[in-house]
Amino acid sequence: MSSHSTTDLRLREALEGSGQRFTEQRAAVFRYLANTDVHPTADEVFLAVRKELPAISLATVYKSLETLVGCGLAVKLSYADHSARYDGRTDPHHHARCVMCECVLDLPGEISRQEIESLRGTAGGFTVTGYRLELSGYCPACLPTRERAVTA
């Protein structure tokens, strides 16, 4: 079975499980997210998918991304400035975000259950339903020259 077939089957099953239709537009968006390690904006997904489907609209890409998030096949990374990036990886992992170029990198690992329970204990009456860890700083390309000399 080809990787397209496997990806499309996974998408079809997730969509049907949540009462959604399989469309070629959703498939193209999902294939792009599933095969990239960058965390693209909707505009970047649009530009990439438009190479495969020239007639696709930006609105269709936005709707497809939200459908994929709703089906659990993608994660929407929302930021305080109201920007959003999309992650095709839904397994537990963390992120590092560059404060200069805004690239987002995957970091392996999970916070231990013990640490989460410890934090939950300090949250007072707050009911914890999940967490997201994101480190911020400079990617290697954006690290200021002065700091490069200190870390070298």
C-alpha positions in Angstrom: 0.0 0.0 0.0 1.4 3.4 -1.0 2.0 6.1 1.6 -0.8 8.2 -0.2 -3.2 5.3 0.2 -2.3 4.8 3.9 -2.6 8.5 4.6 -5.9 8.7 2.7 -7.3 5.7 4.6 -6.4 7.2 7.9 -8.1 10.4 6.9 -11.2 8.6 5.6 -11.6 6.7 8.8 -11.2 9.7 11.0 -13.6 11.8 8.9 -16.3 9.1 8.8 -15.9 8.6 12.6 -16.8 12.2 13.1 -19.6 12.4 10.5 -17.5 14.3 7.9 -17.0 13.6 4.2 -13.7 12.7 2.6 -12.8 15.3 -0.1 -9.8 15.6 -2.3 -9.1 19.1 -0.8 -9.1 17.7 2.8 -6.9 14.8 1.6 -4.4 17.2 0.0 -4.2 19.4 3.2 -3.8 16.3 5.4 -1.1 14.7 3.2 0.9 18.0 3.3 0.6 18.2 7.1 1.4 14.5 7.6 4.5 14.7 5.5 6.1 17.9 6.9 8.0 18.6 10.1 7.5 22.3 9.8 4.5 23.9 11.6 2.9 25.9 8.8 0.4 28.7 8.9 -2.8 28.3 6.9 -1.3 30.6 4.2 1.8 28.3 4.0 -0.5 25.2 3.7 -2.5 27.0 1.0 0.7 27.8 -1.1 1.9 24.2 -0.8 -1.4 22.5 -1.5 -2.1 24.9 -4.4 0.7 23.2 -6.3 -1.3 19.9 -6.3 -4.8 21.5 -6.5 -4.5 24.8 -8.3 -8.2 25.6 -7.9 -8.2 25.3 -4.1 -9.2 28.4 -2.2 -7.7 29.8 1.0 -11.1 29.5 2.6 -11.2 25.8 1.8 -7.8 25.3 3.3 -8.9 27.0 6.5 -12.0 24.9 6.7 -10.0 21.7 6.0 -7.5 22.6 8.7 -10.3 23.1 11.2 -11.9 19.8 10.2 -8.6 18.0 10.7 -8.2 19.6 14.1 -11.7 18.6 15.0 -11.1 15.0 13.9 -7.9 14.8 16.0 -5.6 14.5 13.0 -3.8 17.8 13.5 -3.1 20.2 16.3 -3.7 24.0 16.1 -1.0 26.0 17.9 -2.6 29.3 18.8 -0.6 32.3 20.0 -1.3 35.5 22.0 -0.9 37.6 18.8 -3.8 35.5 17.3 -1.6 33.8 14.8 -1.9 30.0 14.4 0.3 27.2 13.1 -0.7 23.6 12.4 1.0 20.5 13.5 0.4 17.1 11.8 1.9 15.3 14.7 -0.6 14.4 17.3 1.6 12.2 19.5 2.8 13.7 22.8 5.6 16.2 22.2 6.6 19.7 23.0 7.7 22.7 20.9 10.4 25.4 20.8 9.5 28.6 19.0 12.0 31.1 17.7 11.1 34.7 18.8 12.8 36.1 15.6 11.6 34.0 12.7 8.8 32.3 14.5 9.7 28.8 13.3 8.5 26.0 15.5 10.5 22.9 16.2 9.4 19.6 17.8 10.9 18.5 21.1 10.6 14.9 22.1 9.4 13.8 25.5 6.5 14.2 28.0 6.2 15.8 31.4 6.0 12.9 33.9 2.6 12.1 35.5 4.2 13.0 38.9 5.1 16.5 37.8 1.6 17.1 36.4 0.1 15.9 39.6 2.4 18.2 41.6 1.3 21.2 39.4 -2.3 20.2 39.7 -1.9 20.3 43.5 -0.8 23.9 43.3 -3.6 25.0 40.9 -6.1 25.4 43.7 -9.6 24.8 42.4 -8.5 24.8 38.8 -9.4 21.6 37.0 -6.5 20.6 34.7 -7.6 19.0 31.5 -4.3 19.1 29.6 -1.1 21.0 29.1 1.1 22.4 26.4 4.8 23.2 26.9 6.5 25.5 24.5 10.0 26.9 25.0 10.8 30.3 23.4 14.2 31.6 22.4 16.3 31.7 19.2 16.8 29.0 16.6 20.4 28.5 15.5 20.0 30.8 12.4 18.6 33.7 14.5 20.8 33.5 17.6 22.3 37.0 18.1 26.0 37.1 17.3 26.9 38.1 20.9 25.1 35.1 22.3 26.7 32.8 19.7 30.1 33.7 21.1 29.0 32.9 24.7 27.5 29.5 23.8 30.4 28.4 21.6 
